[in-house]
Amino acid sequence: MGSLADASGRKYRAALPIFDDERLNDLVRVVNALLQGKLNAVGDVTLTANAAATTLTDSRIGPNSFIGFMPTTSNAAGALSGLYVSARTDGSATLTHANAATVDRTFTYVVIG
């Protein structure tokens, strides 16, 4: 097996594509991407201006999903302390936040589970 290193220098075993079946080699590539943090679990959302809630629609969201936020604008950084997920269902979540006129409260989010 090969190895992969993360930013801290820790090494992880990597699977090698040694199978005759191309589908298995594809699976190996996916596993290696996951080991490198390529989860395909992120998106972007902008909070609705002049409203106290925003609906986040994403097919990866479920009733028990964890949704984390990273502000990508200055106004989003200011809004982060008052932002919370007040409801989750299959395919969407309700984000509750302060009512503000700013239109650039944009976040990158991650959905896990």
C-alpha positions in Angstrom: 0.0 0.0 0.0 1.1 3.6 -0.7 0.8 6.4 1.8 -0.8 9.8 1.9 0.3 12.7 4.2 -1.9 15.4 5.6 -0.8 19.0 6.3 0.6 18.1 9.7 2.8 15.4 8.1 0.7 12.4 9.5 0.7 9.6 7.1 -2.2 7.4 6.2 -2.2 4.2 4.2 -3.6 4.6 0.7 -5.2 1.9 -1.3 -3.5 1.2 -4.6 -5.6 0.6 -7.8 -4.4 -2.9 -8.6 -7.6 -4.5 -9.6 -8.5 -5.7 -13.1 -12.0 -4.3 -12.7 -12.2 -0.6 -13.5 -15.1 -0.2 -11.1 -12.9 -1.4 -8.2 -10.2 1.0 -9.3 -12.8 3.8 -9.2 -13.7 2.7 -5.6 -10.0 2.9 -4.7 -9.8 6.4 -6.1 -12.9 7.5 -4.1 -11.5 6.0 -0.8 -8.1 7.8 -1.4 -10.0 11.1 -2.0 -11.9 10.6 1.2 -8.6 10.0 3.0 -7.5 13.4 1.7 -10.6 15.2 3.0 -12.5 15.3 -0.3 -15.9 14.6 1.2 -18.2 16.4 -1.3 -20.1 17.6 1.7 -20.0 21.4 1.4 -22.0 24.1 -0.2 -22.7 27.8 0.0 -25.6 29.7 1.5 -26.5 33.4 1.8 -28.8 34.4 4.6 -32.0 36.0 3.4 -32.0 39.8 3.9 -34.8 41.4 5.9 -35.8 38.0 7.3 -35.2 36.1 10.5 -34.9 32.7 8.8 -33.4 31.2 5.7 -34.3 27.8 4.2 -31.2 25.8 3.3 -32.1 23.2 0.6 -29.6 20.3 0.1 -30.4 16.7 -0.6 -27.6 15.6 1.7 -29.4 17.0 4.8 -31.4 14.6 7.0 -33.2 14.9 10.4 -30.0 14.0 12.2 -27.4 15.8 10.1 -24.7 18.0 11.5 -24.4 21.3 9.7 -21.4 23.5 10.3 -20.8 27.0 9.0 -17.8 29.1 7.9 -18.4 32.8 7.2 -16.9 33.9 3.9 -17.8 37.6 4.2 -17.3 40.2 6.9 -21.1 40.6 7.4 -21.4 36.8 7.7 -18.7 36.8 10.4 -20.7 39.3 12.3 -23.9 37.2 11.9 -22.3 33.9 13.0 -22.9 34.2 16.7 -26.6 34.5 16.2 -27.0 31.8 13.5 -28.4 28.4 14.5 -30.2 25.5 12.8 -33.7 25.5 14.2 -35.1 22.6 12.2 -33.8 19.7 9.9 -35.8 17.5 7.6 -34.9 15.3 4.6 -33.5 17.7 2.1 -33.6 21.0 4.0 -32.9 22.9 7.2 -34.2 26.1 8.7 -31.5 28.6 9.6 -32.6 31.1 12.2 -30.7 34.4 12.4 -30.9 38.1 13.1 -33.1 40.1 10.8 -30.8 42.4 8.8 -30.8 44.3 5.5 -27.4 43.1 4.5 -27.4 40.9 1.4 -23.9 39.4 1.7 -24.1 37.2 4.8 -22.6 34.3 2.9 -21.3 31.0 4.5 -19.7 27.9 3.3 -21.4 25.0 5.1 -20.7 21.3 5.6 -23.2 18.5 6.1 -22.2 15.3 7.9 -24.6 12.5 8.6 
